[in-house]
Amino acid sequence: MASSGMKKLGTLLAGTALILSIIATSLDKWEVRIKSQTWENEGKGLWKVCERDTCVGLPSTVVLNSVRGFMILGMLLLILNVICQGIGTMSSDDDKFASLSCGTGFLAGTFLMTAFSVYCDNILDADRWKGGSGFYLTIVAWLLAWTSSALAGYQKYEGGSAKGGNKSAAGGGGEPAASNQPTGVSNITYSNPE
């Protein structure tokens, strides 16, 4: 069975990814432009553009709505991931929750990655604007979601091996392999033609 520490770490990473993606979605700093003469900031997010203390809502475009949608789908899957990882931490039946956690974490990370990739490719104006904190928080949330997914997959693998998988005697699980029996697909013996 996977260690309790690994389960807690996966839950912590998924929760952190969720918090970062919520913050990133709400920030108006996906792009930043600093005017060099006055050092005034301009920020552009998913919902509004702000200059000094004045903010104006962004018009709905297909690309911007798709970025918003991918971010929201990623957050919803991260919520499900945190729930599954939390239940898996307290439950003795690891397999179901580890599989679900692995899948939801991977899909959540994929949606977050798609969101910042579409934003970078179609919206970010690299000549005048630089990536802002919301953009970079999404990248960190994507990496944390995939790491959480990998930990859940490892839990699934370790849980399956500990239940009687085909580990050798040195691995500590299942039945020990006989020392003089070949392992593998075939028992063919090859001879040297000399």
MOTAVEN-V474628 format. One record per residue. RES is the residue in three letters. NEAR is the number of other C-alpha atoms within 10 Angstrom. Layout:
res->RES near->NEAR
res->RES near->NEAR
This chain:
res->MET near->16
res->ALA near->20
res->SER near->11
res->SER near->13
res->GLY near->10
res->MET near->16
res->LYS near->24
res->LYS near->17
res->LEU near->17
res->GLY near->29
res->THR near->26
res->LEU near->17
res->LEU near->22
res->ALA near->31
res->GLY near->23
res->THR near->19
res->ALA near->32
res->LEU near->26
res->ILE near->16
res->LEU near->21
res->SER near->26
res->ILE near->19
res->ILE near->15
res->ALA near->24
res->THR near->22
res->SER near->14
res->LEU near->20
res->ASP near->23
res->LYS near->25
res->TRP near->27
res->GLU near->25
res->VAL near->22
res->ARG near->18
res->ILE near->14
res->LYS near->10
res->SER near->8
res->GLN near->6
res->THR near->7
res->TRP near->9
res->GLU near->11
res->ASN near->15
res->GLU near->20
res->GLY near->23
res->LYS near->25
res->GLY near->23
res->LEU near->25
res->TRP near->18
res->LYS near->16
res->VAL near->19
res->CYS near->17
res->GLU near->13
res->ARG near->9
res->ASP near->7
res->THR near->8
res->CYS near->15
res->VAL near->11
res->GLY near->12
res->LEU near->13
res->PRO near->11
res->SER near->11
res->THR near->9
res->VAL near->9
res->VAL near->14
res->LEU near->20
res->ASN near->14
res->SER near->16
res->VAL near->23
res->ARG near->19
res->GLY near->15
res->PHE near->21
res->MET near->26
res->ILE near->19
res->LEU near->18
res->GLY near->31
res->MET near->24
res->LEU near->14
res->LEU near->23
res->LEU near->28
res->ILE near->20
res->LEU near->18
res->ASN near->32
res->VAL near->24
res->ILE near->17
res->CYS near->22
res->GLN near->31
res->GLY near->20
res->ILE near->18
res->GLY near->25
res->THR near->23
res->MET near->12
res->SER near->11
res->SER near->10
res->ASP near->13
res->ASP near->22
res->ASP near->20
res->LYS near->11
res->PHE near->23
res->ALA near->28
res->SER near->21
res->LEU near->20
res->SER near->34
res->CYS near->26
res->GLY near->19
res->THR near->26
res->GLY near->35
res->PHE near->26
res->LEU near->21
res->ALA near->31
res->GLY near->30
res->THR near->18
res->PHE near->22
res->LEU near->29
res->MET near->21
res->THR near->18
res->ALA near->26
res->PHE near->25
res->SER near->16
res->VAL near->17
res->TYR near->20
res->CYS near->16
res->ASP near->10
res->ASN near->11
res->ILE near->14
res->LEU near->20
res->ASP near->13
res->ALA near->11
res->ASP near->6
res->ARG near->10
res->TRP near->16
res->LYS near->17
res->GLY near->18
res->GLY near->19
res->SER near->19
res->GLY near->25
res->PHE near->26
res->TYR near->17
res->LEU near->22
res->THR near->26
res->ILE near->22
res->VAL near->17
res->ALA near->29
res->TRP near->30
res->LEU near->19
res->LEU near->23
res->ALA near->32
res->TRP near->23
res->THR near->21
res->SER near->32
res->SER near->30
res->ALA near->18
res->LEU near->24
res->ALA near->34
res->GLY near->21
res->TYR near->18
res->GLN near->27
res->LYS near->23
res->TYR near->17
res->GLU near->17
res->GLY near->19
res->GLY near->16
res->SER near->18
res->ALA near->17
res->LYS near->11
res->GLY near->12
res->GLY near->14
res->ASN near->15
res->LYS near->15
res->SER near->13
res->ALA near->13
res->ALA near->8
res->GLY near->11
res->GLY near->12
res->GLY near->15
res->GLY near->15
res->GLU near->12
res->PRO near->13
res->ALA near->14
res->ALA near->10
res->SER near->8
res->ASN near->6
res->GLN near->8
res->PRO near->11
res->THR near->10
res->GLY near->6
res->VAL near->6
res->SER near->7
res->ASN near->9
res->ILE near->7
res->THR near->5
res->TYR near->6
res->SER near->6
res->ASN near->4
res->PRO near->4
res->GLU near->3
